[in-house]
Amino acid sequence: MELTPLLLLPLVGGYAFSSIWNVSRYITYREDGHRLYFRAVFYAVFILIISSIIHIYLFVNTSFYQDFLRFIGASLSYSETQELWSAISKIAILSMTVVLGPVLAHTLNLPRYLFMGYKVQDYARWLSERFRIPRILSVSVKYVYYLFQAMVLKWETFNLDLAIRNNDFEKLMARSVYKSIPILFTLDSGKVYVGWAVRVPNPIQERKSVRILPLLSGYRDADTQEVVFTTSYHAVLSKVDESIVDLNHLENGDFEIVLPTSNICSCHLFDPVAYSYFQNREQQSTKEPA
């Protein structure tokens, strides 16, 4: 029986694993050519080894699995005695890799699904009321949940940084989100915006725009290229946060601005305190007698 065509099955399983598992899918979407092939082969070998281990365990410890292999052999008109490494066993191992690839990837993604994006403020009270668990024990469960959530977030951040390590623009966006520092964008029209990046980069998507919550806007002087700010959004945003009656129909997200990346000439982190410090230093230096 010719098994060579079936060797493509582990490659399919390896590629599925690399494109579904959160740890590898960011990097996978940024690779092409031979590097992507090598990654698929690497995971294919990994999954093939796991499939072989599962096959050995089931073959040695369960009669159902051996009966299943005999049924497959009879269906294929294959009369060879069923052994641990018979042709039918090899077909079973290779076929298992296609299923095992995505199943294993989703299983490894479970911590992210369980500990990211869910609120746990009411978990302690629910556990206490539903199962009559002592309050201190239910509170302990909540804080254990927070601990795992922090660990998963740290792991996600590490993998994101690894994926965008060669992209300076997205590294800047991520740093703005991590440190809550605004970014100053200069557009090809001369317009200037200062604002916070709303979210970290998504490595599996090609970035065509940047969404920011604005702090300041203005323009660059055509002759000196100095920044001149004309609009401050800080006062309005603070009133929205305070739920002022005239602005209670708005929320901060309503002020977000989308900037096409094709129109951005330059960008850098902008710290208002440091900016005010340098502005004061320049004003003092101009007032000092020569």
C-alpha positions, -999 to +999 in steps of 0.1 A: +000+000+000+014+034-011+016+057+019+036+086+003+005+108-005-006+105+031+025+122+043+008+154+033-017+150+062+008+158+090+017+190+070-019+200+069-022+193+106+010+212+114-002+243+094-036+242+111-019+240+145+005+270+137-024+292+124-048+285+153-026+284+183-023+319+197+014+316+205+024+308+169-004+323+147+009+359+151+043+349+137+028+326+111+008+354+095+039+375+092+059+348+075+059+336+039+080+314+016+104+288+030+101+301+066+064+293+066+071+259+052+097+251+078+074+262+105+046+239+092+071+210+089+083+216+125+048+215+139+040+185+116+068+165+132+056+175+167+020+164+160+032+132+143+051+123+175+021+129+196-001+109+173+024+080+175+023+081+213-015+081+213-015+052+188+009+032+210-012+038+241-045+029+225-031-001+207-016-016+238-043-008+263-076-009+244-092-037+223-117-013+207-089+005+189-075-028+176-110-038+164-113-004+147-080-009+129-091-044+117-124-029+104-104-003+085-081-030+071-111-051+060-127-021+044-096-015+024-092-052+015-060-053+034-053-087+049-021-080+068-021-090+105-027-060+127+006-051+144+018-020+162+035-006+131+016-023+103+005-003+073-030+002+087-015+015+119+006+040+099-025+052+080-043+057+114-014+077+128-011+099+097-049+105+096-049+113+133-025+143+127-051+162+106-076+161+135-051+165+163-036+197+148-066+220+153-079+201+184-046+205+202-043+241+191-078+250+205-070+231+237-039+252+243-060+283+236-084+274+264-065+295+291-071+326+269-108+319+264-113+312+302-093+340+317-094+369+292-124+393+288-146+380+316-156+399+347-153+381+380-167+407+404-198+386+411-181+352+411-174+351+448-210+360+458-224+335+433-202+307+446-211+315+482-249+316+475-251+287+450-229+261+467-228+276+502-191+279+500-176+300+528-171+336+518-134+336+524-130+305+501-150+321+473-130+353+475-098+332+473-112+316+441-117+351+427-081+362+434-067+329+420-087+337+388-072+372+388-037+357+391-042+333+362-057+362+341-026+383+348-004+354+337-023+348+305-022+386+297+016+386+303+020+356+280-002+372+253+018+404+255+051+385+252+039+368+220+026+400+206+059+417+212+077+388+195+054+390+165+059+427+159+096+429+169+106+439+133+079+465+128+089+498+144+055+515+138+035+488+155+060+486+183+053+523+189+016+517+189+019+489+214+042+510+237+015+537+236-011+513+248+010+496+274+023+529+290-009+550+283+013+576+266-001+597+237+015+597+202+021+627+180+012+620+144+022+643+115+002+639+083+013+646+048-012+676+048+007+692+077-021+685+101-009+672+136-028+650+160-018+639+195-037+610+210-037+576+226-037+545+204-070+528+212-057+492+209-026+472+204-017+459+169-033+428+155-005+409+138-029+388+117-043+419+099-025+443+077-026+477+093-042+504+071-053+529+097-047+539+133-076+547+157-068+572+184-085+591+212-073+627+205-058+649+231-046+678+209-046+688+173-030+715+152-005+719+123+032+723+115+043+757+105+053+755+068+085+774+073+098+764+107+081+730+110+073+738+146+040+723+159+012+748+166-017+734+186-051+749+179-076+725+195-075+708+229-099+678+235-089+673+271-114+697+286-143+682+266-133+646+274-130+654+311-166+668+311-178+637+293-163+616+321-180+638+346-213+632+329-221+669+324-257+673+315-251+690+281-227+662+271-242+631+287-253+618+253-217+613+244-189+589+254-151+591+249-154+566+219-174+592+200-144+614+197-120+588+183-102+596+151-091+572+124-059+581+106-049+563+074-013+550+077-006+560+041-010+597+052+012+595+082+046+611+077+060+606+111+050+598+147+066+596+181+055+593+217+043+626+232+045+633+269+026+665+279+048+670+310+080+668+290+066+690+263+057+717+288+091+714+304+109+719+270+085+748+261+093+766+293+131+760+288+129+775+253+109+805+266+134+812+294+163+809+269+148+835+246+143+859+275+179+857+287+201+885+275+227+876+249 
